[in-house]
Amino acid sequence: MTSYEPARPVAVITGASSGIGEATARTLAGLGFHVVCVARREDRIKALAVELGGTAIVADVTDGARVDALAAGLDRVDVLVNNAGGAKGVQPVADADLDDWRWMWETNVLGTLRVTRALLPKLIASGDGLVVTVTSIAAFEIYDGGAGYTSAKHAQAALHQTLRGELLGKPVRLTEIAPGMVETEFSVVRFGGDQVRADAVYEGMTPLTAADVADVIGFVATRPSHVNLDHIVIRPRDQASATRKFTRPE
Ligand SMILES: NC(=O)c1ccc[n+]([C@@H]2O[C@H](COP(=O)([O-])OP(=O)(O)OC[C@H]3O[C@@H](n4cnc5c(N)ncnc54)[C@H](OP(=O)(O)O)[C@@H]3O)[C@@H](O)[C@H]2O)c1
């Protein structure tokens, strides 16, 4: 059994080893939550949990047994932030790489399903639960070369939004956060570790930071219990849509 002070509300954050998840763990810890940091990279989440006085749980959201063990090890869950996910590749549909598609669907869609399903009984039992799912503007826009990611994010959003109706009458709020461009490890992962190609994505414009998104998640988590922020879109000023951004001349 994971040990923590049961008097503090508990927030479980998936994908807490970098980017938006790490920043969210910092924000929620600062707001008084005991943070449970979940990801595959053990060294990173252990260091973060030590720094924040939280708990690190190594789990791959594509592994049902690990997710069930995660749920079994927690005796209280007040907030779940479904954040683990990302993109792989930018191939057009005609050249789609099925392994990349499987990765995106397994992580973003089925990962969110596994973790949410496993933690829902505890979120309901808390008497004031909150599920935040980090989708993307890719959950309601499409773009050339993006079908693997946009289809997964559309599906993740559909799953999340369905819960809003299915849980009516239960003490659980549901908030979808849909960011535009955020400079994290997202593009490095998408381009298979190519840092130069990843950096080029943000050249000449000012993207969001992970802390910008975490700040909004902190706001969501501190509204009164009867207030449900359903859907929040956050874009950099320099980005009007998935395909339109302003780039400053050199
Ligand atoms: N950056 C953007 O522009 C942007 C825009 C809109 C939405 N988003 C969404 O925001 C979320 C966070 O992304 P980010 O930008 O912060 O990217 P990131 O820095 O690459 O972080 C992704 C996180 O997900 C975790 N993760 C990936 N696969 C996992 C798995 N199978 N099991 C457990 N954890 C896993 C990673 O941890 P490990 O590798 O240690 O497991 C990492 O902590 C994603 O859902 C992404 O789709 C990002």
The ligand as an SDF file (V2000), in Angstrom:
LIG
                    3D

 48 52  0  0  0  0  0  0  0  0999 V2000
    3.0850   19.6150  -26.5050 N   0  0  0  0  0  0  0  0  0  0  0  0
    2.0280   19.9200  -27.2390 C   0  0  0  0  0  0  0  0  0  0  0  0
    2.1070   20.7440  -28.1780 O   0  0  0  0  0  0  0  0  0  0  0  0
    0.6800   19.3270  -26.9100 C   0  0  0  0  0  0  0  0  0  0  0  0
   -0.4580   19.9460  -27.4410 C   0  0  0  0  0  0  0  0  0  0  0  0
   -1.7120   19.4130  -27.1560 C   0  0  0  0  0  0  0  0  0  0  0  0
   -1.8120   18.2900  -26.3820 C   0  0  0  0  0  0  0  0  0  0  0  0
   -0.6900   17.6660  -25.8680 N   0  0  0  0  0  0  0  0  0  0  0  0
   -0.8870   16.4720  -25.0620 C   0  0  0  0  0  0  0  0  0  0  0  0
   -0.3860   16.7370  -23.7640 O   0  0  0  0  0  0  0  0  0  0  0  0
   -0.0330   15.5040  -23.1320 C   0  0  0  0  0  0  0  0  0  0  0  0
    1.3500   15.6570  -22.5040 C   0  0  0  0  0  0  0  0  0  0  0  0
    2.2930   15.8420  -23.5420 O   0  0  0  0  0  0  0  0  0  0  0  0
    3.5760   16.7840  -23.4030 P   0  0  0  0  0  0  0  0  0  0  0  0
    3.4490   17.8520  -24.4110 O   0  0  0  0  0  0  0  0  0  0  0  0
    3.8200   17.1500  -21.9830 O   0  0  0  0  0  0  0  0  0  0  0  0
    4.7030   15.7800  -23.9650 O   0  0  0  0  0  0  0  0  0  0  0  0
    5.9310   15.0300  -23.2590 P   0  0  0  0  0  0  0  0  0  0  0  0
    6.8480   16.0170  -22.6440 O   0  0  0  0  0  0  0  0  0  0  0  0
    6.4570   14.1130  -24.3060 O   0  0  0  0  0  0  0  0  0  0  0  0
    5.2400   14.1910  -22.0870 O   0  0  0  0  0  0  0  0  0  0  0  0
    4.5280   13.0050  -22.3350 C   0  0  0  0  0  0  0  0  0  0  0  0
    4.4020   12.2380  -21.0440 C   0  0  0  0  0  0  0  0  0  0  0  0
    3.6210   11.0590  -21.2910 O   0  0  0  0  0  0  0  0  0  0  0  0
    4.2800    9.9600  -20.7080 C   0  0  0  0  0  0  0  0  0  0  0  0
    3.9450    8.7250  -21.3940 N   0  0  0  0  0  0  0  0  0  0  0  0
    4.0400    8.4820  -22.7340 C   0  0  0  0  0  0  0  0  0  0  0  0
    3.6780    7.2130  -22.9770 N   0  0  0  0  0  0  0  0  0  0  0  0
    3.3590    6.6590  -21.7760 C   0  0  0  0  0  0  0  0  0  0  0  0
    2.9280    5.3680  -21.3760 C   0  0  0  0  0  0  0  0  0  0  0  0
    2.7370    4.3830  -22.2630 N   0  0  0  0  0  0  0  0  0  0  0  0
    2.6950    5.1400  -20.0610 N   0  0  0  0  0  0  0  0  0  0  0  0
    2.8870    6.1230  -19.1580 C   0  0  0  0  0  0  0  0  0  0  0  0
    3.2880    7.3610  -19.4740 N   0  0  0  0  0  0  0  0  0  0  0  0
    3.5230    7.6090  -20.7740 C   0  0  0  0  0  0  0  0  0  0  0  0
    5.7580   10.2930  -20.7880 C   0  0  0  0  0  0  0  0  0  0  0  0
    6.4610    9.6220  -19.7590 O   0  0  0  0  0  0  0  0  0  0  0  0
    7.4210    8.3510  -19.9200 P   0  0  0  0  0  0  0  0  0  0  0  0
    8.0300    8.4360  -21.2980 O   0  0  0  0  0  0  0  0  0  0  0  0
    8.4060    8.5140  -18.8040 O   0  0  0  0  0  0  0  0  0  0  0  0
    6.5180    7.1720  -19.7140 O   0  0  0  0  0  0  0  0  0  0  0  0
    5.7430   11.7890  -20.4870 C   0  0  0  0  0  0  0  0  0  0  0  0
    5.7550   12.0030  -19.0970 O   0  0  0  0  0  0  0  0  0  0  0  0
   -0.1340   14.4400  -24.2200 C   0  0  0  0  0  0  0  0  0  0  0  0
   -1.3610   13.7440  -24.0690 O   0  0  0  0  0  0  0  0  0  0  0  0
   -0.1420   15.2490  -25.5170 C   0  0  0  0  0  0  0  0  0  0  0  0
   -0.8010   14.5580  -26.5510 O   0  0  0  0  0  0  0  0  0  0  0  0
    0.5490   18.1800  -26.1170 C   0  0  0  0  0  0  0  0  0  0  0  0
  1  2  1  0
  2  3  2  0
  2  4  1  0
  4  5  1  0
  4 48  2  0
  5  6  2  0
  6  7  1  0
  7  8  2  0
  8  9  1  0
  8 48  1  0
  9 10  1  0
  9 46  1  0
 10 11  1  0
 11 12  1  0
 11 44  1  0
 12 13  1  0
 13 14  1  0
 14 15  2  0
 14 16  1  0
 14 17  1  0
 17 18  1  0
 18 19  2  0
 18 20  1  0
 18 21  1  0
 21 22  1  0
 22 23  1  0
 23 24  1  0
 23 42  1  0
 24 25  1  0
 25 26  1  0
 25 36  1  0
 26 27  1  0
 26 35  1  0
 27 28  2  0
 28 29  1  0
 29 30  1  0
 29 35  2  0
 30 31  1  0
 30 32  2  0
 32 33  1  0
 33 34  2  0
 34 35  1  0
 36 37  1  0
 36 42  1  0
 37 38  1  0
 38 39  2  0
 38 40  1  0
 38 41  1  0
 42 43  1  0
 44 45  1  0
 44 46  1  0
 46 47  1  0
M  CHG  2   8   1  16  -1
M  END
$$$$
